[in-house]
Amino acid sequence: MDFSLPEDLKAYLAELDRFIAAEIKPLEDEDDNIRFFDHRREWARTDFENGGLPREEWEALLREAARRADKAGHWRFSAPRKYGGKDGSHLWMAVIRDHLAQRGLGLHNDLQNEHSIVGNFPFVAMFETFGDEAQKQEFILGGFEGTRRAAFGLTEPDHGSDATHMETRAVRERRDGVDGWLINGRKMWITGMHTASHCAAFVRTGGKDGEARGISCLLVPRGTPGMTVDEYMWTFNMPTDHPRMTFKDVWVPDQARLGPVDGGLAIAQSFVHQNRIRQAAGSLGAASFCIEESVRYARQRKPFGQELARNQAIQFPLVELATQAEMLRLLIYKTAWEMDQMPHAEIEHRLSDKISMCNYWSNRLCCEAADRAMQVHGGIGYSRHKPFEHIYRHHRRYRITEGAEEIQMRKVAAYLFGYLGPRRDALRAEAERARSS
């Protein structure tokens, strides 16, 4: 078994570093753009008088960085070649996300906005797998051109992790000779709705509450009568782009449906698996940054006449974090490689537990590493003149979003005990034999 990274992958990481030095770092430094990353970052990014939304100047800077990365051939890396990408694999994306996050805060990779010079596009796989040809052209190419953006409308105020009990309903209704759907309900945490062209609203169209079947995905254009943003929820880490929304007698034609009627939950699951493994890699990279910064500081700081790093109270917590990071890196890379070995639709049934392991543990590790970095750095570590408080506040969110860590542990348990996944038939048969003997 060869655990070394492919030479062409290492060469691409070096190419990305050169691009950052030549194009992105100068942009970060000009016109006081550094205010978005230094101690002023929360104020510079947040329009506190406009619902706490991201300031236009901040989002314009992100767009310019993405434009430069796209021109250089990096931004669409993970997308299929037919859409201008490079067919970037899950393994390569995991390594890249880890590598970029290890560089720390910067315009090259700011996880608060899911921004990176190498973009993460789970919607591409979603539309490629479930969309018709017209939807692929409109939402994939339109997404890259900036004319289309679909916000992910799954969560509800009273139903977070359990999507199967969602209360938003859609019933068939024909208008002016056109078949369509009438939607009523509420949604919450619909990230990016302030700039979205559509809301990919997941609604119950059949079945019973609690059943996986009976959920459909409808692409509702922004501005459709009856769909309103009630408020943007202020969060631990600002700015916010996570609204609470209401759908009251919202009608869309049947052509707005993505995927099969009553088969929408598979669409949601296809979205989260790709996002979870890449999020895990980014959290791992951020954790590694916190660990390395703490090591450097402990070697430089000399209280009582000797290096802070001489104290085992400093050494041992960082040793444990570094050990976990090394083990987790192997699991993330291996899982991403395994994802590359199977069709997209099979990942949920064969690898969902491993992806959840990677995600919940890396997000927890990042929070622990950021907290330890603050402790090692003392007062300056707690201040906003260091990035650790920002890293903690942002990555604390990931222990809840994309499926709370308790929900992901529940998924791992279901695979481990054979209630779901590849072990189900074997463990069920073994239990039957034990009961009959």
N, C-alpha and C positions, 0 to 999 in steps of 0.2 A: 504494500500500500504506500502510495506517495502522497504525503500531506503538503508538499510544497506548492506554492501558488504558481500557475503557469507563467512562463516568461513573458508571453504577450500581455497578460493581465498586469504584471508588474510594470511593463513598459507603458501601459495605458495610464496607470496611476502616476507615473512620472510625467507623462504628457499632461495630465490634469493639473499637476502641481505647477508646471511651467505656464499653463494657461492662466491659472489663478494669479501667479506672479506678474504676468504680462498684462492681463486685461481686468481682472476682478479686484485685486488689491488696490491698484491705482484708482479705480472707480470708488472703492470704499473710502479712500483717503481724500478725495476731492470734494470741494464745496461743503466741507464740514459733515460729510456723510457718516463720519465716524461717530456722530452723535447717536446714531441708531444702534450702536454696539457698545458704547462706553457707559459711564454711570448715568447718562441722561436717557438711556435707551427706552425705558417704559414711557416717559413723557414724549419723547420724539416720535414714537410709533403710534401713540394713542390719541385719538380725537375725543377728549373727555367731554366736550360740549356737544358731541354728535353721537350719543349713545355708546360711547366707548369704542367705536369702530376704528379700524386702522386708518391712519392719516393717509391722504392721497400721495403725499411726497414719499412716504415709506413704500407704498405699493408700487409707485412709479419706479423707484430704485430697483425693486425686485424684478419688475418687468424688463428693465434695461439690462440687468445681469442675465436674465433668461434669454433675452434677444441676442446678447453677445455669445452666450453659450450655444445657442441654436445655430448661429452663424458659423461657429467653430466646429459644429458637428457633435457636440456633447449632450445637449439638453434632451434630445429625443432618443438617447442611447438605448433605452429599454424597449422602445416601440418597434414593431415590425418594419422591415426595410421598405415595404410598400407605402408606409406612411412617413417615410423620411428618417426612420430610426436605424438601428444597427442590430436588431434582434438580440439585444442584451439579455443574457441569461440571468436566472435568479442568483446563481453563485456570484457572477460578476457584480451584480447590483448589490448584493450583501457586502462584498469586499469593498466596493466603492463607497457605500454609505458609512461603513465602519471607518475607512480611511479618512474621509472628509470630516466626519465628526471628531476624529482624534485631533484635528487641527484647531479645535475650539470654535468660539463664536466668530462669525464673519459672514460676509456677503456671499461667500462661496457655498455656504450650507447653513441655513438658518431654520432649524426644525420647528420653531414656533409657527411658521407659516407653511410648513412642508415645502419650503423653498430650497432648491439645490441647483447647481449648475448641471447636474445629472438628474433630470426630473423623474419623479415617481408618478406613474400614470395607471393606477388600478382600473380606471374607467376604460382604458383602451382594451384590456382583456375582457372587461365586462361587455362592451359593445361588440367586440370581435367575436365573442362566444355566443351571445344571445341576440344581437341586433340583426335586422335585415340589412340589405345592401344600402338602402337609402339612409338608414340610421347610422351605419358605419361611416358613410361619407360625411353626413352632417355633423356628427358628434365627435368623431375621431379627428378628421381633418379640420373641422371647425374648431375643435378644442385647441389644436396646435396653432391655428391662425388667430385665435382669440375671439372668435365670433360665437362660440358655444362653450358653456360650462354648466355641467349638471351637478347640483348639490345633492347630497345623499340623504334622503328623507326616510329614515327607518325608525329612529327612536321617538317615543312619545312621552308626555309628561308623567303618565302613570304606568308606563311600561318601558323600562330601559333595556336591560339585557334579555328579557323574554319577549322577543318579537312575535311569538306565536299567539300572544293574547292582545295584540294591538286592537284598538277600538276604532281606528279610522276605517271607514267602509266605502266601497264603491259598488254601485248597482248599475246595471245596464239601462241606458236611456237613449232613445233615438230622437234626434233633433233635425228637422229639415231634411229628412230622408237619410241622415248620416248616423250610423251606429256609434255609440259612445258610452261614456261612463260618467256617473254623477258621484262626486266625492264629498264626504263629510267627515270631519275629524280634526285632530290636533297633532302637531309634531313638535319636537324639541331638539335642540343641539344640531341644527341643520347647517353645518359648517360651510361658510363661504357663500351664503345666500345673498349677501349684499352685492356680489358681483356676478352671481350665476344668471345664466339665461333660462335655465329650467331647474325644476326640482324633481328628482327621481323619487317620486312618492310611492312607498310601499303600502299597500292597502289590502284589506281582506275583501275578497270577491266571492268567496265560497268556503265550504267546510265549516268546522266548528272551532270555537276558541280553544287554543292549545294545540291545534293540529298544524303540522308543518305545511301540509297542502291546503290551498285556498287563499294564498297570498299572491298578489300580482304587483307588477311595477309599472307605473304610469308616469310618463314624462310630461310634467305640467309646465307650460311656458310661464316665465315671470310676467306678471301683469294680468294673468287670467283672472277675470272677475270672481271674487269670492275667496281667493288665496291671499292672505295678508300676513305680514310679519308683525307680530304684536309687540315684541321687544327683543333687544339683544341682551343676553345674560352676561352680567359682569362676573369675571372669573378671577381665580387666584393669580393668574398671569395675564396681564392685559397687553395689547388690545384684545377685543372680543369680536368674533364674527360668527357667533353661535346663537341663532335666534330661536324664539318660541313662535310657532306659526299656527294659524287656523285655516281650515278648509271648510267653507260653508257653501254648499250647493255649487261646487266647482265642476264644470263640465268640460271633458276633453273627448275628442274623437277616438275611436278604437285604434287608429293608426299611431296614436301616442303611446300605445302599450309596447313595452320592451319585453321580449320573451313570451313564453306561453301563459295563457290564462291559468291562474291558480298555481303556477310554478315559479313564483318570484323569489321564494326564499333561497333557492339555489343561486340566484343572481347575487343576493346580498352576501352569501357565503363565499362566492367566488371573489368578491371585492375584498373581504376582510383578510383572506389568507395571504394574498399577495402583499397587502398593506402590513400585516403583522410581522412577516419575516423581515421586511425592509425596515420597519420601525424598530424591531429588535436589534438589527445591525447598527442603526443610528444611536440607539440608547447605549449599546455596548461601546461604541466609539466615544460617546460623551463621557461614559464612566471611565474609560481608559485615559481620557484627557485629564479628568479630575485626579486620578491616581498619579499620573506622571507630574502634574503641576505640584501636587503635594510632596512628592519625592524631591523635586528640585528645590522647593522652598525649605524643606527640612534640612537639606544639605547646606543651604546658604545661611539660614537663621542660626545665631549662636547665643542663646540665653545661658547665663551662668558660665560663659567662657568656652562652651563646646557646642558642636553641631546639634541641633534639635533631633536630627536623625539618629543620634547615638542612643536615644531613649527607646526602650522596648515598648513603652506605651504608645509611641508614635509608630514604630516599626510593625508591630503585630497586626493592628487593624488594617494597615495598608497591605501587608502580606496576604491577609485573608481575602481582601478585595481583589488583589492582583491574581491570586489563585483562581478565584471564581471567574474572573474575566477571561483567563486563559482557557479554562474548561468550557465556558459558554461560547467562546469564539469557535472552538472546534465543533460544537453542536450546531451553531447557526450555519456555519459553512457547509457542514455535512447535510443538514436538512435542506438548505437551498439547493445543493447539488442534487439531492434526491427529487426535489420538485422539478428539476430540469429533465428527469428521466421518465416522466409520465405526462399524459395529456392533462390539460388544465382542469378538466371536469373530474378527474380521479383524485385530485389532491385532497378534497374534503373527506373522502372515504379511507384514504390510506396514510395520510400524513398530518391530519388536523391536530393530533395530540402533540406531535413533535414541534409543530409551529407554535402551538400554545405554550409549550415548555419554554421555547426560545423567547417568546414575547413577554410573558409575565415575569420571568426571572431577570431578563435584561432590564426591563423598566424598573423593577425593584432595586437591582444592583446599581443603576444609575443614580437613583435617589440616595441610596446609602453612600455612594462614592462622593456625591456632591456635598452631602451632610458632613462626611469625614473631612473633605477638603476645607470646608468652613472651619471645622474644629482645629485642624492642623495649622491653618493660616491665622487663627485667632481673630482679633477684631477686624483686621483688614479683609479676612475671608468672609465675614458677615456683611461687609459693606458692599455697596453697588460698584465699587471700584475694582472688584473682582467679579468674574462671571458665574461664580458657583451658585449664588442665590437665584439667578435667572435660570440656570440649568435645572436646579431643584424644582422651582415653581413650574417650569414647563413640563418636565418629564414626570412630575407627580400626576399630571393629567393622564398620561399614558397608562397609569395603573388602573384607570377607570374606562377610558375610551377604547374602542376596538374590541370591546368585551372586557368587563372588569376582571381582575386577576382571579377572583373567586369563581367566575363563570368559566374561565379558561382552565383552572384547576379541576373544575367539575368535568370538563371535556376530557382532560387527561385521565381522570379517574374512570370515566366511562370506557375509554379505550383500554386502560390497564386491567379493569375487571371484566372486560369482554361484553359490556352492554352495547358497545358500538365498535366499529373498526374491524381490522383483519383478524383479531383474536376471538371475535364473537362466536362463531360456529364451533371452534375447538373448545373454548371454555364452557359453552352451553352444553355440549355433548359430554364433557368431563363431569359437569355438575349433575347431569341426568344419570350417568353411570354410578356416581357416588350415592345418589338418592335411591337407586334401585338395587344396590348391593346390600 
